[in-house]
Amino acid sequence: MHSIKRFIPASFVVLWATGFIGARYAMPWAEPFTFLAIRFVLAAILFAGLTLLLG
C-alpha cells in the first residue's frame, strides 16, 4: 500500500497535464459540454476501477 501512495502526486500531475492536451486536440471537433461529459465519465470509470482494485 505504501508504494501506491508514493505514485499519487505523479499520477495527479500526469492526469492534469493530459487533460490540457486532450482538450486542445478535441475542441475543434467536440462541443465543450460533450467533451466534459465524456471526460467525467471516463474519470468515474477509472476511479471506480481503482476503488474496486484497492478495496
Secondary structure, 3 states (H helix, E strand, C coil): CHHHHHCHHHHHHHHHHHHHHHHHHHCCCCCHHHHHHHHHHHHHHHHHHHHHHHC
